[in-house]
Amino acid sequence: MKTQKFNITVLRDGEQQIFPVEVKIQGISVSVCANIYGREVHFVADEHNGLRPAAAECNLDAELLYQVSRAIRQQRPA
């Protein structure tokens, strides 16, 4: 299993916020998790080649979740 840990930066309410991200890769299985305000939020691939929160009960702001998923795709180290 390969694990990548990195931070992403999101501009929110005029302030830069940093969230830690962990990506675990085992074969073709990929697990993406971000720590947002102390909550682990898991993301899965969506039909548009992006990411969406895996848990339907996640009650964080939808715009924040979109910004985090976009930042993960854009800021993930190669």
C-alpha positions in Angstrom: 0.0 0.0 0.0 1.2 3.5 -0.9 0.2 6.5 1.2 0.5 10.1 0.3 0.0 12.8 2.9 -0.1 16.5 2.0 -1.9 19.7 2.8 -4.2 21.6 0.6 -5.0 25.3 0.8 -8.5 26.7 0.3 -9.5 30.3 0.2 -12.6 30.7 2.4 -14.2 33.9 3.5 -11.1 35.9 2.5 -8.8 33.7 4.5 -6.5 30.8 3.5 -7.3 27.6 5.3 -5.1 24.6 5.3 -6.5 21.0 5.5 -4.5 17.8 5.7 -5.2 15.1 3.1 -4.3 11.4 3.0 -4.5 9.3 -0.1 -4.1 5.5 0.2 -3.5 3.5 -2.9 -3.6 -0.3 -3.0 -3.8 -1.9 -6.4 -6.6 -0.2 -8.2 -8.3 0.9 -4.9 -7.8 4.5 -3.9 -9.0 6.1 -0.6 -9.1 9.9 -0.2 -9.7 11.5 3.2 -9.4 15.1 4.3 -9.5 16.4 7.8 -11.9 19.3 7.8 -12.3 21.1 11.1 -11.4 17.9 13.0 -13.8 15.7 11.0 -12.5 13.0 8.6 -14.3 13.4 5.3 -13.9 10.6 2.8 -14.2 11.4 -0.9 -15.0 9.1 -3.9 -14.7 9.6 -7.6 -17.8 11.0 -9.3 -19.0 10.6 -12.9 -17.4 13.8 -14.0 -13.8 12.8 -13.1 -13.9 14.7 -9.9 -14.4 13.9 -6.2 -17.5 14.1 -4.0 -18.0 13.4 -0.3 -18.7 9.7 0.3 -21.0 10.2 3.3 -24.5 11.5 2.5 -24.9 12.6 6.1 -22.0 14.9 5.9 -23.4 18.2 7.1 -20.5 20.5 6.2 -21.1 23.4 3.9 -21.5 22.1 0.3 -19.4 25.0 -1.1 -16.6 24.1 1.3 -16.7 20.5 0.3 -16.6 21.4 -3.4 -13.6 23.7 -2.8 -11.8 21.0 -0.8 -12.5 18.3 -3.5 -11.3 20.7 -6.2 -8.1 21.6 -4.2 -7.3 17.9 -3.7 -7.4 17.3 -7.5 -5.4 20.4 -8.3 -2.9 20.4 -5.4 -2.1 16.6 -5.1 1.6 16.0 -5.6 2.5 14.0 -8.7 
